[in-house]
Amino acid sequence: MTEEEKAEQAARTRSKLKEGLARAERALFTRPAPKSAPAQMKFLRTRERGSTKSLAERLGVSRKTVQRYLSGASTKPNKRLQAALVEETEAEWQPQVRAQARQRAASSGGMVISCRAYFGFGPEGTSDEGRVRDVSVAVSAAHAAAILAAQEDGATQSDLHDAVAEAIADTYFRQAGGGRAGLEVKFVDVEWLNIEF
């Protein structure tokens, strides 16, 4: 595998981690987020304290574009704007519900991480040889707190990947110290990943 292919593989893995955390948060919503572009614009304008200028900057569009959606003159955004509207709306939607779930996960509940990825740590020819595995683990509140803190502090995707990899390795492979303390685990090529609070 070339260096470029390794970099692409790592980027896909990190992207799946962020998507997994976002899905976990969306599952907590008690009401659905606004779906139409005008409704999303109106909601986001309230989050920007009524400022169409700051909303336009946030979405990377002109102020006139924002005003057209708010007035109802435009209703069908292009793909880039639609993606930005969905992402920004979901990031702001029901912050108290999200905060309570994060607090619960970080203080007592932990989180469940399920994934299909390549894990490796042992020599070839042994049962510990690296291979694609389906893993589902309930990670401790301490690991959940580290993952959530990294996300909230704006950690790079690489740092977030490291926090999730450490949580899985410690819980599943090292069994919280057990007989395999210090075991180095390789966690790459994530096919799918789900996180539940």
Number of C-alpha atoms within 10 A of each C-alpha: 5 7 8 9 10 13 11 13 15 19 15 15 23 23 15 21 22 16 16 20 19 16 16 19 23 18 13 15 16 9 9 11 17 17 11 15 20 23 18 20 24 19 17 22 19 12 14 14 10 13 13 22 16 14 21 18 12 14 20 12 13 13 16 12 14 21 18 14 20 19 11 11 11 14 14 12 16 8 9 10 15 16 13 15 24 16 13 16 20 20 14 14 20 18 12 11 14 20 12 12 18 20 18 17 23 22 14 13 18 22 23 18 21 18 20 17 20 17 24 18 16 15 10 10 8 8 9 13 12 18 14 15 13 14 14 16 16 20 22 22 18 16 22 28 21 18 24 21 16 18 17 9 8 11 14 12 19 14 15 21 24 16 21 21 18 21 24 27 22 23 18 15 21 19 13 15 12 11 10 12 12 10 14 15 19 17 23 20 20 21 14 15 21 18 21 18 21
